[in-house]
């Protein structure tokens, strides 16, 4: 069964619906509220259920080998003094604050992100906390998390017979 069959608002088209003018003010309010909610959910259509990680900051990229995890986090306009890394209970936490470079009262519009952020990244196995390393280069934070030897020994390849 497709996701579009389960979630009713995904089946709606992007074509605006023409509505008749309601004579009763309560009916008009009801129709306007329905239109607002329909427009809101229509913006989330697309990938799967729609509520993706597009709201997460910073954007990350993860990779894994037999011996380690690597995480790269995009932090444009920031430096290493603006960011804090914490490792606790198999979660890596990246947090910090991005401040505006200037206070400009004549600025009319800004689409840039400013303020505090915090991102928790779950780690599937235990890592060696003493050997974790991090570097910051050109607005990208690179974190290397070596796996514990006991965690890599737990994984066992099972041969498949034909």
C-alpha positions as CSV (number, residue, x, y, z in Angstrom):
1,X,0.0,0.0,0.0
2,X,1.4,3.4,-1.0
3,X,1.9,6.2,1.5
4,X,-0.5,8.3,-0.6
5,X,-3.3,5.8,0.2
6,X,-2.7,6.2,3.9
7,X,-2.3,10.0,4.2
8,X,-5.3,11.9,2.8
9,X,-3.6,15.3,2.3
10,X,-0.9,13.8,0.0
11,X,-3.5,13.0,-2.7
12,X,-4.5,16.6,-3.0
13,X,-3.4,18.5,-6.1
14,X,-1.3,21.6,-6.1
15,X,-4.0,23.4,-8.1
16,X,-5.8,26.0,-6.1
17,X,-9.5,25.2,-5.5
18,X,-12.0,27.9,-6.4
19,X,-14.5,28.5,-3.6
20,X,-17.9,30.0,-3.7
21,X,-18.5,33.0,-1.5
22,X,-20.2,32.0,1.8
23,X,-23.0,34.2,3.0
24,X,-22.8,33.0,6.6
25,X,-19.7,34.5,8.4
26,X,-19.1,31.3,10.4
27,X,-19.2,29.2,7.3
28,X,-16.7,31.6,5.7
29,X,-14.4,31.4,8.7
30,X,-14.7,27.6,8.7
31,X,-13.8,27.4,4.9
32,X,-10.9,29.8,5.4
33,X,-9.4,27.8,8.3
34,X,-9.7,24.6,6.2
35,X,-7.9,26.4,3.3
36,X,-5.1,27.5,5.6
37,X,-4.5,23.9,6.9
38,X,-4.7,22.5,3.4
39,X,-2.1,25.0,2.2
40,X,0.1,24.2,5.2
41,X,0.1,20.4,4.6
42,X,0.5,20.8,0.9
43,X,3.9,22.4,1.4
44,X,5.1,19.2,3.0
45,X,4.3,16.9,0.1
46,X,7.1,15.1,-1.7
47,X,9.6,12.8,0.0
48,X,7.8,10.0,1.8
49,X,5.8,11.3,4.6
50,X,7.1,14.8,4.0
51,X,8.4,15.8,7.5
52,X,12.1,15.3,6.7
53,X,15.2,16.4,8.5
54,X,15.2,19.6,6.5
55,X,14.5,21.5,9.8
56,X,17.7,20.1,11.4
57,X,20.8,22.3,11.9
58,X,23.5,21.7,11.4
59,X,23.3,19.6,8.3
60,X,25.4,16.5,8.7
61,X,26.9,13.7,6.7
62,X,27.8,10.4,8.4
63,X,30.0,7.5,7.3
64,X,31.0,4.2,8.9
65,X,33.8,1.7,8.6
66,X,34.6,-1.4,10.6
67,X,36.7,0.7,13.0
68,X,35.1,4.1,13.2
69,X,32.3,6.6,12.6
70,X,32.9,9.9,10.8
71,X,30.6,12.8,11.0
72,X,30.9,16.0,9.0
73,X,28.7,19.0,10.0
74,X,28.2,22.1,8.0
75,X,28.5,25.2,10.1
76,X,28.8,28.1,7.7
77,X,30.0,31.4,9.1
78,X,31.2,29.9,12.3
79,X,34.5,29.0,13.8
80,X,35.6,26.4,16.4
81,X,35.1,28.8,19.3
82,X,31.3,29.0,18.5
83,X,30.8,25.2,18.7
84,X,30.7,22.7,21.6
85,X,30.9,18.9,21.2
86,X,29.6,16.5,23.9
87,X,29.7,12.7,23.9
88,X,27.3,11.1,26.4
89,X,25.4,7.8,26.6
90,X,26.1,6.9,22.9
91,X,24.9,10.3,21.7
92,X,27.1,13.0,20.1
93,X,25.8,16.5,20.7
94,X,26.8,19.4,18.6
95,X,25.7,22.7,20.0
96,X,26.6,26.4,19.7
97,X,25.4,29.8,18.7
98,X,25.6,31.7,15.5
99,X,25.7,35.4,16.0
100,X,25.1,38.2,13.5
101,X,28.3,39.9,12.3
102,X,26.7,43.3,12.5
103,X,23.8,45.1,14.0
104,X,22.3,46.9,11.1
105,X,19.1,48.8,11.7
106,X,18.6,49.5,8.0
107,X,18.5,45.8,7.1
108,X,15.2,45.1,5.5
109,X,15.2,41.3,5.2
110,X,17.4,38.4,6.3
111,X,17.0,34.7,5.4
112,X,20.1,33.7,7.4
113,X,19.9,31.6,10.5
114,X,21.1,33.2,13.8
115,X,20.8,31.9,17.3
116,X,21.4,28.9,19.4
117,X,21.3,25.4,18.1
118,X,21.7,21.8,19.4
119,X,21.8,18.6,17.4
120,X,21.8,15.1,19.0
121,X,23.3,12.3,16.8
122,X,22.7,8.7,18.1
123,X,25.6,6.3,17.7
124,X,24.7,2.7,17.1
125,X,27.6,1.2,19.0
126,X,29.9,2.3,21.8
127,X,32.9,4.4,20.8
128,X,36.3,4.9,22.4
129,X,35.8,8.3,24.1
130,X,39.5,8.8,24.7
131,X,40.3,8.6,21.0
132,X,37.6,10.8,19.6
133,X,39.0,13.7,17.5
134,X,37.5,16.8,15.9
135,X,38.8,19.3,13.4
136,X,37.3,22.4,11.9
137,X,38.1,23.6,8.4
138,X,36.3,26.1,6.1
139,X,33.0,26.0,8.0
140,X,32.8,22.2,8.3
141,X,33.3,20.3,11.5
142,X,34.8,16.8,11.1
143,X,34.4,14.4,14.0
144,X,36.1,10.9,14.0
145,X,34.7,8.4,16.6
146,X,36.7,5.2,16.8
147,X,34.6,2.2,17.8
148,X,35.5,0.2,20.9
149,X,37.3,-3.1,20.2
150,X,34.6,-5.0,22.0
151,X,31.9,-3.4,19.8
152,X,33.7,-4.5,16.6
153,X,34.2,-8.0,18.0
154,X,30.4,-8.4,18.6
155,X,29.7,-8.2,14.9
156,X,30.1,-11.6,13.3
157,X,29.7,-12.3,9.6
158,X,27.5,-15.4,9.0
159,X,28.2,-17.3,5.8
160,X,25.2,-18.1,3.6
161,X,25.1,-21.6,2.1
162,X,23.6,-22.4,-1.3
